[in-house]
Amino acid sequence: MKRLLQLTAWVRVRGETCQRHVSTEDVSGRDGYVFLISVLFVGAIAMTTAATLVVLGIGAQRSGRVYAQSSQALANAETCVERSLQSLRTSFSYAGSETLTLTDGTCEIKTIGGSGNFNRSICVKGMTGNVTRRLEVLAKELLPVGTISLWQEVGTFTLCAE
């Protein structure tokens, strides 16, 4: 359905006013549809961008939390290593096999290998949330000065039984 628009202009020429028909144009109303579709298209792009930012934000938050838990689990494991070395320096008969509850998680000292002052193997697990980190330490000598020949993080224990 086409609509016709007739424009009338009033022109003032040399002090006289006269009426003149300027033009008759075909106005089909498509301008409104083009505007509406443009608004919908821009809105869809804005919604997609917003959704992407929300998903990226959630992913970054999860990654940050796991990173923090991983760092804390490693700190817990190192705490258990220090605790077991101190206990071994106090008593060579210290056997390990204990779990410590810490402020942010736990750590577990496995059975300590070896005997006496030399070549003692220590395996510990530090845990926070769902994250576990494992350390293996080989103490070459405990006294008079502690000498560590190996201190490494491992996926599974090789010096001790899990």
JOJOMO-V922157 format. One record per residue. N is the residue number from 1. RES is the residue in one letter. PHI is phi in whole degrees, 0 to 359 (NA if undefined). D_LAST is the distance of its C-alpha to the last C-alpha in whole Angstrom. Layout:
n | res | phi | d_last
N | RES | PHI | D_LAST
N | RES | PHI | D_LAST
This chain:
n | res | phi | d_last
1 | M | NA | 82
2 | K | 261 | 84
3 | R | 249 | 85
4 | L | 252 | 88
5 | L | 237 | 88
6 | Q | 248 | 92
7 | L | 262 | 92
8 | T | 239 | 95
9 | A | 242 | 95
10 | W | 258 | 98
11 | V | 244 | 99
12 | R | 252 | 102
13 | V | 241 | 104
14 | R | 46 | 107
15 | G | 83 | 107
16 | E | 256 | 107
17 | T | 258 | 104
18 | C | 222 | 104
19 | Q | 257 | 102
20 | R | 220 | 100
21 | H | 277 | 97
22 | V | 278 | 95
23 | S | 197 | 93
24 | T | 238 | 91
25 | E | 241 | 88
26 | D | 270 | 85
27 | V | 248 | 82
28 | S | 265 | 80
29 | G | 87 | 77
30 | R | 288 | 75
31 | D | 301 | 74
32 | G | 294 | 72
33 | Y | 292 | 70
34 | V | 298 | 69
35 | F | 297 | 68
36 | L | 299 | 66
37 | I | 294 | 64
38 | S | 298 | 64
39 | V | 296 | 62
40 | L | 296 | 60
41 | F | 296 | 59
42 | V | 297 | 58
43 | G | 297 | 56
44 | A | 296 | 54
45 | I | 295 | 53
46 | A | 297 | 53
47 | M | 295 | 50
48 | T | 296 | 48
49 | T | 297 | 48
50 | A | 297 | 47
51 | A | 297 | 44
52 | T | 297 | 43
53 | L | 296 | 43
54 | V | 295 | 41
55 | V | 296 | 38
56 | L | 296 | 38
57 | G | 296 | 37
58 | I | 296 | 35
59 | G | 298 | 33
60 | A | 294 | 33
61 | Q | 295 | 32
62 | R | 296 | 29
63 | S | 298 | 28
64 | G | 297 | 29
65 | R | 294 | 27
66 | V | 295 | 24
67 | Y | 298 | 24
68 | A | 297 | 25
69 | Q | 294 | 22
70 | S | 295 | 20
71 | S | 296 | 22
72 | Q | 293 | 21
73 | A | 297 | 17
74 | L | 294 | 17
75 | A | 298 | 20
76 | N | 296 | 18
77 | A | 297 | 15
78 | E | 296 | 18
79 | T | 298 | 19
80 | C | 293 | 16
81 | V | 298 | 16
82 | E | 298 | 20
83 | R | 297 | 19
84 | S | 291 | 17
85 | L | 296 | 20
86 | Q | 296 | 22
87 | S | 295 | 21
88 | L | 292 | 21
89 | R | 293 | 24
90 | T | 285 | 25
91 | S | 213 | 24
92 | F | 296 | 22
93 | S | 275 | 21
94 | Y | 299 | 19
95 | A | 256 | 15
96 | G | 82 | 13
97 | S | 54 | 11
98 | E | 217 | 13
99 | T | 240 | 14
100 | L | 254 | 17
101 | T | 265 | 19
102 | L | 251 | 21
103 | T | 301 | 24
104 | D | 239 | 23
105 | G | 122 | 19
106 | T | 222 | 16
107 | C | 218 | 14
108 | E | 234 | 11
109 | I | 262 | 11
110 | K | 283 | 8
111 | T | 298 | 10
112 | I | 277 | 12
113 | G | 271 | 13
114 | G | 85 | 16
115 | S | 209 | 20
116 | G | 75 | 23
117 | N | 271 | 24
118 | F | 240 | 23
119 | N | 49 | 20
120 | R | 254 | 17
121 | S | 257 | 13
122 | I | 235 | 12
123 | C | 234 | 9
124 | V | 224 | 10
125 | K | 237 | 10
126 | G | 252 | 13
127 | M | 227 | 15
128 | T | 214 | 18
129 | G | 59 | 20
130 | N | 262 | 18
131 | V | 258 | 16
132 | T | 233 | 13
133 | R | 236 | 13
134 | R | 241 | 10
135 | L | 234 | 12
136 | E | 241 | 12
137 | V | 229 | 15
138 | L | 243 | 16
139 | A | 270 | 19
140 | K | 290 | 22
141 | E | 211 | 24
142 | L | 265 | 24
143 | L | 231 | 28
144 | P | 285 | 30
145 | V | 238 | 29
146 | G | 294 | 26
147 | T | 237 | 25
148 | I | 257 | 22
149 | S | 262 | 21
150 | L | 211 | 18
151 | W | 214 | 17
152 | Q | 218 | 16
153 | E | 268 | 14
154 | V | 227 | 12
155 | G | 280 | 11
156 | T | 225 | 8
157 | F | 288 | 6
158 | T | 246 | 9
159 | L | 274 | 10
160 | C | 227 | 6
161 | A | 275 | 4
162 | E | 287 | 0
